[in-house]
Amino acid sequence: MQEFDFNLRTRVICGQGALSQLGEASSSFGVRRALIVTDPGIIAAGHVERAIQSLTAAGIEAHCFDGAHENPSTEDIDRGLEFAKRCEPELLIGLGGGSSMDCAKGINFVYTNGGTMHDYHGVGKATRPMLPMIAVPTTAGTGSEMQSFALISDSKTHVKMACGDKKASCRIAILDPELTLTQPELVTALAGIDAVSHAVETFVTKRRNPVSIMYSREAWRLLAGNFKTVLKDPGNLEVRAAMQLGAAYAGVAIENSMLGAGHALANPLTASYGTAHGQAVGLMLPHVVRYNGIHFNAWYQELLGTSESLPGLPPPSSGAEGLAGFLTELIEAAGLSVKLDQCGVEAAQMPELAAAAAVQWTGTFNPRDVNQESLLGIYQSAF
C-alpha cells in the first residue's frame, strides 16, 4: 500500500443557494473586513452583489478586487497586493472560476509573507501564517477550492508557476450549483473537460494512494456520467451540482496524488499559443492515456469499472483504448478541437514544446516515465 498523510483541511458547504451562508461562514473567523477576489464577469452576473449582501448582514465590511484574469499572472497578484494593502482584509474570498481562487491564494501569499510571487514557486515556501480564505467556485473545473496550490503565470515568460503551501488551503469551500448557471457554454465545456482530466490523471499517478483513488473514482463517476448531459441541458441544477461536486472531489485527489503528463503537455500550449487550459489538456489527454496504457492498462480498466453501470460509457475490458476514445467523444461533444493543427500549432515548433513539457513538474508524477523524446512523440500523435 502506498503511504499517505491525509488531512482534509477544507470545510465544505454544499447545496442550492449556499452562497447565502457566506456571511455566517465568514463570521466563524471573527473577522471585520473581507476582500473578495473576482472578475468583471462574475460582478455582471450578480454573484458579487449577493456575496456582499450576505457579508454586510453578518456585520463584515466587504471590499472587491475584480482584477483576476484567466491564467492569473504575477501582474494580477501585484495589483491585488496593492489593493489589499489599502483595505487591510482579515479574510480573503475567491469568488469565480479557478483563476479567481488562484489569484486570491496568490495575493494571500505575498500579503502575509512579503516578497513577490516568484518567492513561492514550489512547495512550502511561506514561513508565516496566512489569512483564512473561503472559496466560492462559479464553475465546475479546476477544483482549486480543495487544493493548497495556486497556479500563477509569470507575466513576462507566461510560464505557469505552481505555488503550494498547506497554509494556503481554503478553510471553507461553498459549493452552490446555482452559481454555475451563469457560465457561458464554452466555459462549461472547458471547465468540465479540465475536471474530467483531473479525475483520469490523478487515478494513475505515481503518488496514487487509497485516499486519492477513492476521490478520483467518485469524481470520475460524477463527471463522466454527467458531462454530456450538462452540455445538452445546462439548466439542470441536479446535473450542475453533480459536476461541481465531482470537480471538488477531483481537487482533493490532486492534493493527494498530483497530476500527470497531460498537464505537462498542456501548459506549453497555453504559454506559447494562448490555448485555453481545458482545450489543451483535453486534446492531449487521450494520447497520454494510450501512451500510459502500454504499461498501465489494468489501472484504466479499474477506473472504467467505477462507471460500468452508467449508460454510454465504455466497458472496463476496453481499457486505455476505450477510455481514450470516450475522452475524444467528450471533447467533440463540447465543440472543442481534437488535433493540434486545429489550434494553430506548427509542426516545426513541436520540439520546442516538448522541451518545455519535459521540465513541467506534473510530468514527474506520470505513471510511465516521460522525457523530451517521448513527449515529442505524444505531441506528434496529436498533430
C-alpha positions as CSV (number, residue, x, y, z in Angstrom):
1,M,0.0,0.0,0.0
2,Q,1.3,3.5,-0.9
3,E,2.0,5.6,2.1
4,F,-0.1,8.7,2.6
5,D,-0.8,11.5,5.1
6,F,-4.3,12.8,4.7
7,N,-5.9,15.8,6.3
8,L,-8.9,17.4,4.7
9,R,-8.3,21.0,5.5
10,T,-11.4,22.5,3.9
11,R,-14.9,22.5,5.3
12,V,-17.4,22.1,2.5
13,I,-20.8,23.8,2.5
14,C,-22.7,22.3,-0.4
15,G,-26.2,23.0,-1.7
16,Q,-28.5,25.1,-3.8
17,G,-28.5,28.7,-2.6
18,A,-25.5,28.0,-0.3
19,L,-24.0,31.4,-1.2
20,S,-26.4,32.9,1.3
21,Q,-24.3,31.3,4.0
22,L,-21.2,33.2,3.1
23,G,-21.7,35.8,5.9
24,E,-22.3,33.3,8.6
25,A,-19.3,31.2,7.5
26,S,-17.1,34.3,7.4
27,S,-18.2,35.3,10.9
28,S,-16.8,32.0,12.2
29,F,-13.3,33.5,11.8
30,G,-14.2,36.6,13.9
31,V,-13.2,39.0,11.2
32,R,-14.4,42.5,10.4
33,R,-13.1,43.1,6.8
34,A,-13.1,40.7,3.9
35,L,-11.6,41.1,0.4
36,I,-13.5,39.4,-2.5
37,V,-11.2,38.5,-5.4
38,T,-13.2,38.1,-8.6
39,D,-13.5,39.2,-12.2
40,P,-15.9,41.6,-14.0
41,G,-18.0,38.8,-15.5
42,I,-18.8,37.5,-12.0
43,I,-19.8,41.0,-10.9
44,A,-22.1,41.3,-14.0
45,A,-23.7,38.0,-13.2
46,G,-24.8,39.5,-9.8
47,H,-22.9,37.0,-7.7
48,V,-20.6,39.6,-6.0
49,E,-23.6,41.7,-5.0
50,R,-25.2,38.7,-3.3
51,A,-22.0,37.9,-1.6
52,I,-21.6,41.4,-0.3
53,Q,-25.2,41.4,1.0
54,S,-24.5,38.3,2.9
55,L,-21.3,39.7,4.4
56,T,-22.9,43.0,5.3
57,A,-25.8,41.3,7.0
58,A,-23.2,39.5,9.2
59,G,-21.5,42.8,10.1
60,I,-18.5,42.3,7.8
61,E,-17.1,45.1,5.7
62,A,-16.6,43.9,2.2
63,H,-14.2,45.1,-0.5
64,C,-13.9,43.8,-4.0
65,F,-10.8,43.4,-6.3
66,D,-12.0,42.5,-9.8
67,G,-8.6,42.1,-11.4
68,A,-8.4,38.4,-11.7
69,H,-7.8,37.3,-15.3
70,E,-7.8,33.8,-17.0
71,N,-4.5,32.2,-16.1
72,P,-3.7,34.8,-13.4
73,S,-0.3,36.4,-13.8
74,T,2.2,38.0,-11.5
75,E,0.9,41.4,-12.6
76,D,-2.6,40.4,-11.3
77,I,-1.0,39.5,-7.9
78,D,0.9,42.7,-7.7
79,R,-2.2,44.8,-8.4
80,G,-4.2,42.7,-5.9
81,L,-1.5,43.2,-3.3
82,E,-1.7,47.0,-3.6
83,F,-5.5,46.8,-3.3
84,A,-5.2,44.6,-0.2
85,K,-2.8,47.0,1.4
86,R,-5.3,49.7,1.1
87,C,-8.3,47.8,2.6
88,E,-6.3,45.6,5.1
89,P,-8.5,42.5,4.9
90,E,-8.7,39.8,7.6
91,L,-10.3,37.3,5.3
92,L,-9.9,36.6,1.6
93,I,-12.8,35.2,-0.6
94,G,-12.1,33.8,-4.0
95,L,-15.4,34.1,-5.9
96,G,-15.3,32.8,-9.5
97,G,-13.5,30.2,-11.5
98,G,-10.1,28.7,-10.8
99,S,-8.5,31.9,-11.9
100,S,-10.2,34.0,-9.1
101,M,-9.4,31.4,-6.5
102,D,-5.8,31.1,-7.5
103,C,-5.5,34.9,-7.7
104,A,-6.8,35.1,-4.1
105,K,-4.3,32.5,-2.9
106,G,-1.5,34.4,-4.7
107,I,-2.5,37.6,-3.0
108,N,-2.6,35.8,0.3
109,F,1.0,34.6,-0.1
110,V,2.5,38.0,-0.8
111,Y,0.3,40.0,1.5
112,T,1.0,37.8,4.6
113,N,4.6,36.7,3.8
114,G,6.0,39.5,1.7
115,G,8.3,39.3,-1.3
116,T,7.0,38.5,-4.8
117,M,5.0,35.6,-6.2
118,H,8.3,34.1,-7.5
119,D,9.4,33.5,-4.0
120,Y,6.7,30.9,-3.5
121,H,7.3,28.9,-6.6
122,G,7.5,25.4,-5.3
123,V,6.2,23.8,-2.1
124,G,6.2,25.1,1.5
125,K,7.8,28.4,0.9
126,A,5.6,30.5,3.2
127,T,7.2,31.0,6.6
128,R,4.4,33.0,8.3
129,P,0.7,32.3,8.9
130,M,-1.7,33.2,6.1
131,L,-5.2,34.8,6.2
132,P,-8.1,32.4,6.3
133,M,-9.7,32.0,2.9
134,I,-13.1,31.0,1.6
135,A,-13.5,29.7,-2.0
136,V,-16.8,30.1,-3.8
137,P,-16.4,28.4,-7.2
138,T,-18.8,29.5,-10.0
139,T,-17.5,26.8,-12.4
140,A,-17.1,23.0,-12.2
141,G,-13.5,22.7,-13.3
142,T,-10.2,23.3,-11.5
143,G,-11.0,22.0,-8.0
144,S,-8.8,24.9,-6.7
145,E,-11.2,25.2,-3.8
146,M,-9.9,21.9,-2.4
147,Q,-6.2,22.5,-3.1
148,S,-3.2,24.2,-1.4
149,F,-1.7,25.2,-4.8
150,A,-2.1,28.4,-6.8
151,L,-1.1,28.4,-10.5
152,I,0.3,31.8,-11.4
153,S,1.8,32.7,-14.7
154,D,4.9,34.8,-15.0
155,S,3.7,37.9,-16.7
156,K,6.9,38.1,-18.9
157,T,7.5,34.5,-19.9
158,H,3.9,33.2,-19.5
159,V,5.3,30.1,-17.8
160,K,3.0,28.8,-15.1
161,M,4.4,28.6,-11.5
162,A,2.9,26.1,-9.1
163,C,3.0,27.7,-5.7
164,G,1.9,25.4,-2.9
165,D,1.7,25.5,0.8
166,K,-0.7,23.8,3.2
167,K,-1.3,27.2,4.8
168,A,-2.8,28.4,1.6
169,S,-5.6,25.8,1.7
170,C,-9.1,27.3,1.8
171,R,-10.6,27.0,5.2
172,I,-14.1,26.8,3.7
173,A,-15.5,26.0,0.2
174,I,-19.1,26.9,-0.7
175,L,-20.5,24.8,-3.5
176,D,-23.6,26.4,-4.8
177,P,-24.7,24.9,-8.2
178,E,-26.9,28.0,-8.9
179,L,-23.7,30.0,-9.4
180,T,-22.7,27.7,-12.3
181,L,-25.9,28.5,-14.3
182,T,-24.4,31.8,-15.5
183,Q,-21.4,30.2,-17.1
184,P,-21.1,30.7,-20.9
185,E,-21.5,27.5,-22.8
186,L,-17.8,27.5,-23.7
187,V,-16.7,27.9,-20.1
188,T,-19.0,25.0,-19.0
189,A,-17.3,22.8,-21.7
190,L,-13.7,23.9,-20.9
191,A,-14.1,23.6,-17.2
192,G,-15.8,20.3,-17.4
193,I,-13.1,18.8,-19.6
194,D,-10.5,20.1,-17.1
195,A,-12.3,18.4,-14.2
196,V,-12.6,15.1,-16.2
197,S,-8.8,15.2,-16.9
198,H,-8.2,15.6,-13.2
199,A,-10.2,12.5,-12.4
200,V,-8.4,10.5,-15.0
201,E,-4.8,11.7,-14.3
202,T,-5.0,11.5,-10.5
203,F,-6.2,7.9,-10.7
204,V,-2.9,6.7,-12.2
205,T,-0.1,8.8,-10.9
206,K,3.0,7.5,-9.2
207,R,1.7,9.0,-5.9
208,R,-1.7,7.4,-6.1
209,N,-2.8,6.1,-2.8
210,P,-6.0,4.7,-1.1
211,V,-7.3,8.2,-0.4
212,S,-6.6,9.7,-3.8
213,I,-8.0,6.7,-5.6
214,M,-11.3,6.9,-3.6
215,Y,-11.8,10.6,-4.6
216,S,-10.7,10.0,-8.2
217,R,-13.2,7.2,-8.6
218,E,-16.1,9.2,-7.3
219,A,-15.0,12.3,-9.3
220,W,-14.9,10.2,-12.5
221,R,-18.3,8.7,-11.8
222,L,-19.9,12.1,-11.3
223,L,-18.1,13.9,-14.1
224,A,-18.1,11.2,-16.8
225,G,-21.7,10.4,-16.1
226,N,-23.0,14.0,-16.3
227,F,-20.8,15.9,-18.7
228,K,-22.7,15.3,-21.9
229,T,-26.0,16.0,-20.0
230,V,-24.8,19.4,-18.7
231,L,-23.9,20.4,-22.3
232,K,-27.4,19.3,-23.6
233,D,-29.4,20.5,-20.6
234,P,-27.5,23.4,-19.0
235,G,-30.4,24.5,-16.8
236,N,-30.5,21.1,-14.9
237,L,-29.4,22.0,-11.4
238,E,-29.1,18.4,-10.3
239,V,-26.6,17.7,-13.0
240,R,-24.8,21.0,-12.3
241,A,-24.5,20.0,-8.7
242,A,-23.0,16.6,-9.7
243,M,-20.4,18.3,-11.9
244,Q,-19.5,20.8,-9.2
245,L,-19.1,18.1,-6.5
246,G,-17.1,16.0,-9.0
247,A,-14.7,18.8,-9.7
248,A,-14.2,19.3,-5.9
249,Y,-13.5,15.6,-5.4
250,A,-11.0,15.7,-8.2
251,G,-9.4,18.7,-6.5
252,V,-9.0,16.6,-3.3
253,A,-7.4,13.8,-5.5
254,I,-4.9,16.3,-7.0
255,E,-3.9,17.4,-3.5
256,N,-3.1,13.8,-2.6
257,S,-1.7,12.4,-5.8
258,M,-0.8,15.3,-8.2
259,L,-1.3,15.1,-12.0
260,G,0.5,13.7,-15.0
261,A,1.8,14.1,-18.5
262,G,-1.5,15.5,-19.8
263,H,-0.9,18.7,-17.8
264,A,2.8,18.7,-18.6
265,L,1.9,18.8,-22.3
266,A,-0.9,21.3,-21.9
267,N,0.9,24.0,-20.2
268,P,3.4,24.9,-23.0
269,L,0.4,25.1,-25.4
270,T,-1.1,27.7,-23.2
271,A,2.2,29.6,-22.7
272,S,3.1,29.6,-26.4
273,Y,-0.3,29.7,-28.2
274,G,-2.7,31.1,-25.6
275,T,-4.7,27.8,-25.9
276,A,-7.3,27.6,-23.1
277,H,-6.2,25.2,-20.5
278,G,-9.3,22.9,-20.8
279,Q,-8.8,22.8,-24.6
280,A,-5.1,22.0,-24.2
281,V,-5.4,19.3,-21.6
282,G,-8.5,17.8,-23.2
283,L,-6.8,17.5,-26.6
284,M,-3.6,15.9,-25.2
285,L,-5.2,13.5,-22.6
286,P,-6.4,10.7,-24.9
287,H,-2.9,10.4,-26.4
288,V,-1.4,10.3,-22.9
289,V,-3.9,7.6,-21.9
290,R,-2.8,5.5,-24.9
291,Y,0.9,6.1,-24.0
292,N,0.4,5.1,-20.4
293,G,-1.9,2.2,-21.3
294,I,1.0,0.2,-22.7
295,H,2.1,-0.5,-19.2
296,F,-0.8,0.5,-17.0
297,N,-3.9,-0.7,-18.9
298,A,-5.2,-2.5,-15.8
299,W,-5.5,0.8,-13.9
300,Y,-7.6,2.3,-16.7
301,Q,-9.8,-0.9,-16.7
302,E,-10.2,-0.4,-13.0
303,L,-11.3,3.3,-13.5
304,L,-13.8,2.3,-16.1
305,G,-15.1,-0.3,-13.7
306,T,-16.2,2.6,-11.5
307,S,-18.6,3.8,-14.2
308,E,-19.6,0.3,-15.5
309,S,-23.3,0.8,-14.6
310,L,-23.6,4.2,-16.3
311,P,-25.1,4.3,-19.8
312,G,-22.9,5.3,-22.7
313,L,-19.5,4.7,-21.1
314,P,-17.0,2.1,-22.4
315,P,-16.8,-1.3,-20.7
316,P,-13.9,-1.9,-18.4
317,S,-12.4,-4.5,-20.8
318,S,-11.8,-1.7,-23.3
319,G,-9.1,-0.3,-21.1
320,A,-6.9,2.6,-22.2
321,E,-8.1,2.5,-25.8
322,G,-11.8,2.6,-24.8
323,L,-11.1,5.4,-22.4
324,A,-9.1,7.4,-24.9
325,G,-11.9,7.0,-27.4
326,F,-14.5,8.1,-24.9
327,L,-12.5,11.2,-23.9
328,T,-12.3,12.2,-27.6
329,E,-16.1,11.8,-27.7
330,L,-16.4,14.2,-24.8
331,I,-14.1,16.8,-26.4
332,E,-16.1,16.6,-29.7
333,A,-19.4,16.9,-27.8
334,A,-18.0,20.0,-26.2
335,G,-17.2,21.5,-29.6
336,L,-13.5,21.6,-28.9
337,S,-10.6,20.8,-31.2
338,V,-9.2,17.3,-31.2
339,K,-6.0,18.0,-33.2
340,L,-3.1,20.3,-32.5
341,D,-3.1,21.8,-36.0
342,Q,-6.7,22.9,-35.4
343,C,-5.3,25.1,-32.5
344,G,-2.7,26.7,-34.7
345,V,0.2,24.6,-33.6
346,E,3.0,24.3,-36.1
347,A,4.9,21.0,-36.6
348,A,8.2,22.8,-36.6
349,Q,7.6,24.1,-33.1
350,M,6.8,20.8,-31.5
351,P,10.4,20.0,-30.4
352,E,10.4,23.3,-28.6
353,L,7.1,22.5,-27.0
354,A,8.4,19.1,-26.0
355,A,11.4,20.7,-24.3
356,A,9.1,22.9,-22.3
357,A,6.9,20.0,-21.4
358,A,9.9,17.9,-20.2
359,V,10.6,20.4,-17.4
360,Q,7.0,20.6,-16.1
361,W,6.7,19.3,-12.6
362,T,3.5,17.4,-13.2
363,G,5.2,15.1,-15.7
364,T,7.3,13.6,-12.9
365,F,4.2,12.0,-11.4
366,N,3.1,10.4,-14.7
367,P,2.9,6.6,-14.1
368,R,5.0,5.9,-17.2
369,D,8.3,7.9,-17.3
370,V,8.4,10.7,-19.9
371,N,11.2,12.7,-21.3
372,Q,11.6,15.2,-24.1
373,E,11.7,12.5,-26.8
374,S,8.6,10.6,-25.6
375,L,6.7,13.9,-25.0
376,L,7.5,14.9,-28.6
377,G,6.1,11.6,-29.8
378,I,2.8,12.3,-27.9
379,Y,2.6,15.8,-29.4
380,Q,3.1,14.2,-32.9
381,S,0.4,11.7,-32.3
382,A,-2.0,14.6,-31.5
383,F,-1.0,16.7,-34.5
